[in-house]
Amino acid sequence: MKTVQAVRRVLVLDDEQVIANSLALILNRSGYDARAVYDPESAIKTARELSPDILISDVFMNGMTGIDAAIRISEIAPHCHIILFSGQAATPDLLERAAADGYHFELIVKPVHPRALLDRLRRIH
């Protein structure tokens, strides 16, 4: 008997709309329920409504960082798995500060190939 797995809700946050929309499209076509948002405040608001299973977020954006947004979203949806992606050298320092406060997030370095991202998402339980 085949078990039916629930569709995972994914929130994609990137201030570059083309990237956010492209990732959400790839995820939706791969069986996820993905939504793209373009700023951290919208991501937090959407997380309250959506209660995502996974957040995929850029780190550096205008105003609030993706790490700050991830911390807020993890408080809203504690079950949410957080994946941050960045091409910036300063990202590990910010992740260390978050870890010192008890928040542990996964980092993927940009650019990320869609197949590699989908493989990573499949390994999340």
DARAQUI-V485993 format. One record per residue. N is the residue number from 1. RES is the residue in three letters. SS is DSSP state (h for helix, s for strand, l for the rest). PSI is psi in degrees with one decimal (* if undefined). NEAR is the number of other C-alpha atoms within 12 Angstrom. Layout:
((N,RES,SS,PSI,NEAR) (N,RES,SS,PSI,NEAR))
This chain:
((1,MET,l,129.9,3) (2,LYS,l,131.1,4) (3,THR,l,142.8,5) (4,VAL,l,123.0,6) (5,GLN,l,137.3,10) (6,ALA,l,144.4,11) (7,VAL,l,129.3,17) (8,ARG,l,135.1,27) (9,ARG,s,124.8,30) (10,VAL,s,131.2,38) (11,LEU,s,123.6,48) (12,VAL,s,121.5,49) (13,LEU,s,117.7,49) (14,ASP,l,134.7,37) (15,ASP,l,-11.0,27) (16,GLU,l,103.1,21) (17,GLN,h,-36.3,20) (18,VAL,h,-41.8,16) (19,ILE,h,-49.1,26) (20,ALA,h,-47.2,29) (21,ASN,h,-40.0,22) (22,SER,h,-45.7,22) (23,LEU,h,-43.6,36) (24,ALA,h,-41.0,33) (25,LEU,h,-47.0,23) (26,ILE,h,-44.4,24) (27,LEU,h,-43.5,31) (28,ASN,h,-41.2,22) (29,ARG,h,-17.1,14) (30,SER,l,10.0,21) (31,GLY,l,3.8,19) (32,TYR,l,161.1,26) (33,ASP,s,91.5,26) (34,ALA,s,143.0,33) (35,ARG,s,140.5,36) (36,ALA,s,136.6,37) (37,VAL,s,157.9,34) (38,TYR,l,1.6,33) (39,ASP,l,152.7,31) (40,PRO,h,-39.8,35) (41,GLU,h,-41.0,25) (42,SER,h,-35.6,25) (43,ALA,h,-42.6,41) (44,ILE,h,-44.6,33) (45,LYS,h,-45.2,22) (46,THR,h,-36.0,29) (47,ALA,h,-36.1,37) (48,ARG,h,-37.3,21) (49,GLU,h,-40.7,16) (50,LEU,h,-30.9,26) (51,SER,l,67.8,28) (52,PRO,l,152.0,36) (53,ASP,l,-29.4,32) (54,ILE,s,136.9,39) (55,LEU,s,128.1,52) (56,ILE,s,116.8,47) (57,SER,s,140.0,47) (58,ASP,s,158.7,45) (59,VAL,l,-52.4,43) (60,PHE,l,117.0,29) (61,MET,l,166.7,24) (62,ASN,l,139.0,17) (63,GLY,l,-120.7,15) (64,MET,l,140.6,25) (65,THR,l,163.9,30) (66,GLY,h,-28.6,42) (67,ILE,h,-44.3,42) (68,ASP,h,-41.7,32) (69,ALA,h,-40.5,43) (70,ALA,h,-39.2,42) (71,ILE,h,-46.5,36) (72,ARG,h,-41.4,28) (73,ILE,h,-36.9,39) (74,SER,h,-24.6,31) (75,GLU,h,-32.9,21) (76,ILE,h,-43.6,23) (77,ALA,l,81.5,27) (78,PRO,l,-23.8,21) (79,HIS,l,-10.6,19) (80,CYS,l,126.5,32) (81,HIS,s,129.4,33) (82,ILE,s,125.2,40) (83,ILE,s,121.0,38) (84,LEU,s,143.6,39) (85,PHE,s,140.6,36) (86,SER,s,152.9,29) (87,GLY,l,8.4,17) (88,GLN,l,139.6,20) (89,ALA,l,-26.3,14) (90,ALA,l,-8.2,15) (91,THR,h,-45.9,26) (92,PRO,h,-35.8,23) (93,ASP,h,-43.5,15) (94,LEU,h,-38.6,26) (95,LEU,h,-37.3,32) (96,GLU,h,-40.1,18) (97,ARG,h,-40.5,18) (98,ALA,h,-41.0,24) (99,ALA,h,-37.0,16) (100,ALA,h,-25.8,12) (101,ASP,l,5.9,14) (102,GLY,l,10.7,13) (103,TYR,l,123.3,25) (104,HIS,l,114.6,24) (105,PHE,l,149.9,35) (106,GLU,s,145.7,31) (107,LEU,s,132.0,31) (108,ILE,s,133.6,27) (109,VAL,s,134.1,22) (110,LYS,l,149.7,22) (111,PRO,l,146.5,18) (112,VAL,l,132.9,22) (113,HIS,l,136.0,17) (114,PRO,h,-38.2,21) (115,ARG,h,-40.0,15) (116,ALA,h,-39.1,15) (117,LEU,h,-44.7,27) (118,LEU,h,-40.2,24) (119,ASP,h,-41.8,14) (120,ARG,h,-42.1,21) (121,LEU,h,-35.6,27) (122,ARG,h,-25.6,18) (123,ARG,l,-7.4,10) (124,ILE,l,130.3,18) (125,HIS,l,*,13))
